[in-house]
Amino acid sequence: MIAGMSSSPVLLAKAGLLDHTKFTAGIFEETYALNPFIPKQNLVRQPVVTDCGIVTSSFQFFREFAIAAIRACGLKIGDQAYAPARTDRPYTAEELTYHLPKES
């Protein structure tokens, strides 16, 4: 099992580990254009993505990331072990898209 959150999936991409693996990350959209080795076609805008033995997450979903990583190791953990960041509705792709601040 490999796990990375926030911007660390960039390192997984650089190593070629995301070439055929769905992932998510907490990186600015502009990062994809600057780093063509990141396979944006495999990007899934979800809080946590587990695929091919790799767990990825955006930075604010550390609870969900921890649960997914524990489960990926084959350990049992209840769904309520950590309170999720939000339970009233799913996150939208727009909410999980990050941009660099505009220069003033």
N, C-alpha and C positions, 0 to 999 in steps of 0.2 A: 504494500500500500504506500502510495505517495500522496502527500497532502500539501496544498499551498493556498494561502488566502491573500487578499488585497492585491498588491502588485506582483507578488512572487510567481504567479502563473507565467509572467514574462520570461522568467528563468527556465521554467519547464518548456516553454515554447522554443527558446533558444537552444535547448538540448534536444529538440525534436520530439519531445514526449507528447505534444498535443497535436501532432500532424494528423492523427486519425482518432482523436479523442475529443469528446465534447467537454467544454469547460466554461467557467465564468470567472470574472476578475473584477476588482475594484480599480480599474485604470481609466484614465481619460481617453475619450474617443480619438483624440489627436495622436495618441500613442500608437494606434494601429497603423496610421499612415507613415509614421516615422520609423516603424519597425516591421517591415513587410514579412519577416519570419514568423510573426504571430498569425496563426491560421484563423482569421476572423470568421471564416465560414463555419467553424466549429463552435463559435461563441453561442452560449445559451443564456439568455437574460433571466436567470433564476437566482435566488439567494445562495443556494448550494447545488453543485452538480457533481455527481459521482458517475464515472464512466471509465472502463478499462483499468480499474484499480487505482484511479486517481481521483481524489476529492479536492474540489476547488470551491472557493467562496469569496464573496465580497467582504470587505472589512467589518461592516456593521453586523454581520450575521455570525458572530463568533460562537454563539450558543448552538445554533443549528450546525455549524461547521464541526464543533466538538462532538456532537451526537453522531453525525455522519462518519467522522473519522473513527470513533469508537466502534461503530457498527462495521465499518470496513475492515477493522482488525478482527472481526468475528466475535466481539464481545456483546453481551446483551445489555441493553439500557432502555428504560421505559420512555415512552413518548413525552412524558411530563417531567423528565429529569431536569430540564432547564426550561424556563418560560420562553417561548418564542418572542421575537421582536414585535411581531404583530399577528393577531389571530382573526381580526374582523374581516379581512379581505386579502386576496393574493396581491403580491407586488406586480406592478406593470413594467413592461420593458422600458418605458420612458423613465420610471423611477430608478431603474437600474442602469441608466446610461449617464455617464459622467463626462463633463467637459472642463477644459482648462478655463480659469476665469478670464474674462475679456479684459484686455489692457485698457487703462483709462487715459 
